[in-house]
């Protein structure tokens, strides 16, 4: 298994995982259950979305698309003060 995405939070990790699985790429979130250790673990870089090595090129392209969507949604929130459904545009 190879890391295709390092998540800032659990929601982003699941958005990426869901997008990958929608395209038939098996994925899992390493460190998903470490959020309960907040305060005792490093604050960053403990969740990673992983895929089989053979799926890495296709998965990387999908991740770039999700990252672009998340970036656009965050920018819209910053500029407009909010969206009705900021993550809805990124839903699979």
N, C-alpha and C positions, 0 to 999 in steps of 0.2 A: 504494500500500500504506500502511496505517495501523498504528501500534503499538497493540496491544490489551493487552499485558502486558509489564512489565519484570521480568525474572527475577533472583532472588538467586543462583541456581545453575542449572547445566545440567539437573539432574534435574527441577526445577520447570518449566523451560522446555519440556522434552519432555513432561511430563504435560499441560501446557496445549495444546501443539501436537497431541498425540495425541487429546485430547478434542475439539478443534476439527475435526480431520480425520475423526473418527468421526461427526460431524454433517454431513459433506460440505463443510466450509469449508476451502479451501486455506490453509495457513499455513506460514511458514518462520521460522527463528530467525536473526535478524540478530546477528552477533557470536559465533556458536556456536564458531568455531574460534579465537577470541581468548584462550581459556583457557590456551593455551600461552605467552602473553605475560605471565603473572602475574609481578608484580614490576616490570614495565615499563609497565603500564597502570593506570588508576584501578581501585581495588579494587571499586567498585560500578558498577552501571548500564551494563554493556557488552553485555548480552544482552537482546534484545527479541523477542517473538513478534509477527509482523506478519501482517495479513490484508488482503484487498481491501477498499477503502473501502465497497463496497456490502454487505459482510458484517459491518461493524462493530457494528451494534446486536445482532444475534444472537450474534456472537462475544463481545461484552461480557457478555451474560447467562451464557454458558457459562463464561467466565473467573471470574465471581463464584461460580459453583457449585464450581469447582475450588479457588478460594482458600478457600472455607468448609471444604471437605473437608481441605485441607492444614492449616488452622488447627486443626480438630478433632483431626487426627492428631497434630500437635505438642503440643497440650494434653494429650492422652492419654499421650503419651510422658513429658511433664513430671510428670504426676500419678501415673502408674502405674509409672514407671521403665522403660517399654518396652512394645512390642506385638510379637506374633509377626510381623506383616507391616504396619508402620505405613503404608506407601504403598499397600497392597493395596486399602484402602477407597476410594482415589481413582482406581484403575485404570479405564480406559475399557472 
